[in-house]
Amino acid sequence: MNFRSDNTAAAAAEILAALAAANDPHAPAYGEDQWSKQLDVKFGELFEHEVRVFTVATGTAANAIALASLTPPWGKVFCHREAHIERDECGAPEFFSGGAKLALIDGPHAKISADGLREALARSAADIHAPKPAAVSISQTTERGGAYAPGDIAALAEVARDKGLALHMDGARFANAVAALGCSPADISWRAGVDILSFGATKNGALAAEAIVVFDPARADEIARRRKRGGHLFSKGRYAAAQLLAYVDNGLWLSLAGRANGLAARLAEAADPWLSQPVQTNQLFLKPGAERIAKLRAAGVGFYDWGGRECEEIRLVVSWNQADAEVDALAQLLRALR
């Protein structure tokens, strides 16, 4: 029973079919193919706004390139203490930006609030000796499985704009948030004040297909050049583009994410006594105690210790193609451990 990460899931059949269809003998390189040229139009329709879309191989690349375009080397990026760009990207945002600093903010459910951001900005020195505030980065969904509602994002954007800061969103699980909130993609992106979105697909049925979605065309040229300089301009760009087109076609991305969210909700009901975070999407965090954690492991359940084994908190992630039988078996085991 593998609930370690949605990165362990297979690619969706529709994605594989799209790859096969794009596998023509020859096609123009470096984004000049017919699939890559459709991305801006297709995503423009999806987001109800003019966009530029840049494919990259990983979420780390998407975040690092996007943030590097928003902050100078002497800049500061505000994010949550548990943000992926802080915990899991090996300093890539700092490296790609040439040295920008991450300023960490606390908040429940791995969310930063408008008040929390306002307080952090008030603590930031404005003189020549300190990094200059340049951007805010939020995760959707968060590293604790929470989802920012449109009003949450708009409130953050208002504080950021007041101080001249740009707003970036790490959307590694953006589909899960849209499916959970029941809103339009626009409502939790540009319409709420997001400047650049790292749009994830790999965790939800694609393979090595992520994108940087730019809502202000004036920022596009710098993203394009930073992508090339950072080694993420695919020569055979049609393969990533074809995946992303299939991913959003006919709502596939939301169907896959909605299934993962629904299965997680079933597990949440069974694990209710030990939930350490509210379950909004496809991630569950539990504190069932060391004895029950050991019994889950002994029963063959795969998961991650969160914060180290001494914290006695674990994370379970439900994938889009998680077998119903696995979910039922785990739910039964959790109820038996009560």
C-alpha positions in Angstrom: 0.0 0.0 0.0 2.1 2.9 -1.3 1.0 6.3 0.0 4.4 7.9 0.1 3.9 10.4 -2.7 1.8 11.2 -5.8 5.2 11.3 -7.6 5.1 7.5 -7.5 1.9 7.3 -9.6 1.9 6.1 -13.2 1.2 8.3 -16.2 -2.4 8.6 -17.3 -3.5 6.7 -20.4 -4.6 9.9 -22.1 -1.2 11.4 -21.5 0.6 8.3 -23.0 -1.8 8.4 -26.0 -0.9 12.1 -26.6 2.8 11.3 -26.5 2.3 8.6 -29.1 0.3 10.9 -31.3 3.0 13.5 -31.1 5.7 11.0 -32.0 5.8 11.9 -35.7 9.0 11.2 -37.6 9.9 14.9 -37.7 8.7 18.1 -36.1 10.3 21.5 -35.7 12.5 21.9 -32.6 12.7 24.3 -29.7 9.0 25.1 -29.4 8.3 25.7 -33.0 6.2 22.6 -33.3 2.4 22.7 -33.6 1.8 21.4 -30.1 4.0 24.0 -28.4 2.4 26.7 -30.4 -1.1 25.7 -29.1 -0.1 26.1 -25.5 -0.6 29.8 -25.1 -4.0 29.6 -26.8 -5.2 26.6 -24.8 -4.1 27.9 -21.5 -5.4 31.3 -22.4 -8.8 29.8 -22.7 -8.3 27.8 -19.5 -7.3 30.9 -17.5 -9.6 33.3 -19.3 -6.6 35.6 -19.8 -3.7 36.2 -22.2 -0.8 34.0 -21.0 2.6 32.8 -22.1 3.4 29.2 -21.2 6.9 27.8 -20.9 7.4 24.1 -20.4 10.1 22.8 -18.1 11.1 19.3 -16.8 10.5 19.8 -13.0 8.6 21.8 -10.5 11.9 23.0 -9.0 13.0 24.5 -12.3 9.6 26.2 -12.7 9.8 27.7 -9.3 13.5 28.7 -9.5 13.2 30.3 -13.0 10.0 32.1 -12.1 11.4 33.5 -8.9 14.7 34.5 -10.5 12.7 36.6 -12.9 10.9 38.4 -10.0 13.8 39.2 -7.7 17.3 40.6 -8.1 20.3 38.8 -6.4 20.0 41.3 -3.5 16.3 40.6 -3.2 14.1 38.8 -0.6 11.3 36.3 -1.3 8.7 35.8 1.5 7.4 32.2 1.8 6.1 29.8 4.5 8.6 28.1 6.6 7.5 24.7 5.2 7.4 25.8 1.6 8.8 23.5 -1.0 11.2 26.2 -2.2 12.7 26.3 1.3 12.6 22.6 2.3 13.0 20.6 -0.8 14.8 22.5 -3.6 18.4 22.4 -2.5 18.8 26.2 -2.8 17.7 26.3 -6.4 15.7 29.6 -6.1 18.8 31.2 -4.5 21.1 29.7 -7.1 19.0 30.7 -10.1 18.4 34.2 -8.8 22.1 34.7 -8.1 21.7 34.9 -4.3 18.3 36.1 -3.4 17.3 35.4 0.2 14.2 33.4 1.4 12.4 35.1 4.3 10.3 32.5 6.3 6.9 33.1 7.7 4.9 30.8 10.1 1.2 30.0 9.8 -1.2 27.1 10.3 -1.7 24.5 7.6 1.5 25.8 5.9 -0.3 28.9 4.8 0.9 32.5 5.2 -1.8 35.1 5.9 -2.1 38.7 5.0 -1.4 39.7 8.6 1.6 37.3 8.7 3.0 38.9 5.6 2.4 42.4 6.8 4.2 41.6 10.1 7.2 40.0 8.2 7.4 43.1 6.0 7.4 45.4 9.0 10.3 43.4 10.5 12.3 43.7 7.3 14.9 46.4 7.3 14.7 48.8 4.4 18.3 50.1 4.4 21.2 49.2 2.2 22.5 46.6 4.6 19.4 44.3 4.1 18.0 42.3 1.2 15.3 44.2 -0.6 11.8 42.7 -0.4 10.9 41.7 -4.0 8.4 38.8 -4.1 6.0 36.6 -2.2 5.7 32.8 -3.0 2.8 30.7 -1.9 2.1 27.0 -2.5 -1.2 25.8 -4.0 -1.9 23.3 -2.5 0.3 23.9 0.6 2.8 21.5 1.9 0.2 20.5 4.5 -2.5 19.8 1.9 -4.4 23.1 2.5 -5.9 25.2 -0.3 -5.8 29.0 -0.5 -9.3 30.3 -1.2 -9.6 33.2 -3.7 -10.0 35.7 -0.9 -6.9 34.5 0.9 -4.8 35.1 -2.2 -6.4 38.4 -2.9 -5.6 39.6 0.6 -2.0 38.6 0.2 -1.8 40.2 -3.2 -3.1 43.5 -1.8 -0.3 43.6 0.9 2.3 42.6 -1.7 1.2 45.2 -4.2 1.2 47.9 -1.6 4.9 47.2 -1.0 5.8 46.7 -4.7 6.2 43.0 -4.4 5.3 40.4 -7.1 3.3 37.3 -6.2 4.3 33.8 -7.3 2.4 30.6 -6.9 4.0 27.1 -6.6 1.2 25.1 -8.2 2.6 21.6 -8.0 -0.8 20.4 -6.9 -2.8 23.2 -8.5 -5.3 20.8 -9.9 -6.1 19.4 -6.5 -6.8 22.9 -5.2 -9.1 23.8 -8.1 -11.0 20.5 -7.8 -11.4 21.0 -4.0 -12.4 24.6 -4.1 -14.8 24.2 -7.1 -13.6 27.5 -8.5 -12.2 28.5 -11.9 -8.4 28.4 -12.4 -8.6 32.2 -12.9 -10.1 32.7 -9.5 -7.0 31.5 -7.7 -4.4 32.8 -10.1 -4.3 36.1 -12.0 -7.8 37.3 -10.9 -6.7 37.1 -7.3 -3.4 38.8 -8.0 -0.9 36.1 -9.0 1.8 37.3 -11.4 3.4 33.9 -12.3 2.2 30.4 -11.7 4.3 27.2 -11.6 1.8 24.9 -13.1 2.3 21.2 -12.1 1.2 18.1 -14.0 3.7 15.4 -13.1 2.1 14.6 -9.8 -1.3 14.2 -11.4 -0.8 11.9 -14.4 2.0 13.4 -16.6 5.7 12.7 -16.8 8.4 15.4 -16.7 5.9 18.0 -17.8 5.6 21.2 -15.8 5.0 24.7 -17.0 5.6 28.4 -16.0 2.4 30.3 -16.8 3.0 34.1 -17.1 0.0 36.4 -16.8 1.9 39.6 -17.8 3.3 39.3 -21.3 6.0 41.9 -20.4 7.7 39.3 -18.2 7.8 36.6 -20.9 11.1 37.5 -22.6 13.0 37.2 -19.4 11.4 33.9 -18.5 12.3 32.6 -22.0 15.9 33.6 -21.7 16.3 32.3 -18.1 14.7 29.0 -19.2 17.3 28.6 -22.0 20.2 29.7 -19.8 19.0 27.3 -17.0 19.0 24.3 -19.4 15.2 23.8 -19.6 14.5 24.7 -23.2 13.6 21.3 -24.6 14.8 20.7 -28.1 11.9 18.2 -28.6 9.4 20.5 -27.0 6.5 18.7 -28.5 6.5 15.9 -26.0 6.0 18.2 -23.0 3.5 20.4 -24.8 1.5 17.4 -26.0 1.2 16.2 -22.5 0.0 19.5 -21.1 -2.6 19.9 -23.9 -4.0 16.4 -23.2 -3.9 17.1 -19.5 -6.2 20.1 -19.6 -8.4 18.8 -22.5 -11.9 17.9 -21.5 -11.2 18.5 -17.9 -8.9 15.5 -17.5 -6.7 17.2 -15.0 -9.6 18.0 -12.7 -11.0 14.5 -13.0 -7.7 12.9 -11.9 -7.3 15.4 -9.1 -10.9 15.1 -7.9 -10.5 11.3 -7.7 -7.4 11.6 -5.5 -9.1 14.2 -3.3 -12.2 12.0 -2.9 -10.2 8.9 -2.0 -8.2 11.0 0.6 -11.5 12.1 2.1 -12.5 8.4 2.6 -9.2 7.8 4.5 -9.7 11.0 6.5 -12.9 9.7 7.9 -11.2 6.5 9.0 -8.2 8.4 10.5 -10.2 11.2 12.1 -9.0 10.7 15.7 -5.4 11.3 14.7 -5.6 14.0 12.0 -3.1 16.7 12.7 -4.3 18.9 9.8 -7.6 19.4 8.1 -7.9 17.3 4.9 -8.8 19.5 1.9 -7.1 17.7 -0.9 -5.1 14.5 -1.4 -2.6 14.7 1.5 -3.3 13.5 5.0 -1.2 14.2 8.1 -1.6 12.0 11.2 -0.3 11.7 14.7 -1.5 8.3 15.8 1.4 7.6 18.2 4.5 5.5 17.8 2.8 2.2 18.4 0.2 2.7 15.7 2.8 4.0 13.3 4.8 0.8 13.8 1.7 -1.3 13.2 0.9 0.6 9.9 4.5 -0.1 8.7 4.3 -3.7 9.7 1.1 -4.0 7.7 2.9 -2.8 4.6 1.7 0.8 4.4 4.2 3.1 2.8 4.3 6.7 4.0 6.8 9.5 5.0 7.7 10.5 8.5 7.0 14.2 8.7 9.6 16.2 10.5 11.5 13.0 11.5 10.4 10.0 13.4 10.8 11.7 16.7 7.9 14.0 15.8 5.5 10.9 15.5 3.7 12.6 12.6 3.3 10.9 9.2 2.1 12.0 5.8 0.0 9.9 3.5 -0.5 11.1 -0.1 -3.3 9.6 -2.3 -2.5 9.4 -6.0 -4.9 9.9 -8.9 -4.6 6.2 -9.8 -4.6 4.8 -6.3 -6.3 1.4 -6.3 -9.7 1.4 -4.5 -8.7 -1.8 -2.9 -5.6 -0.2 -1.3 -7.7 2.7 0.0 -10.3 0.3 1.4 -7.6 -1.9 3.1 -6.0 1.1 4.7 -9.3 2.6 5.9 -10.1 -0.8 7.4 -6.7 -1.0 9.1 -7.1 2.6 10.5 -10.5 1.8 12.0 -9.1 -1.4 13.6 -6.4 0.7 15.3 -8.8 3.0 17.0 
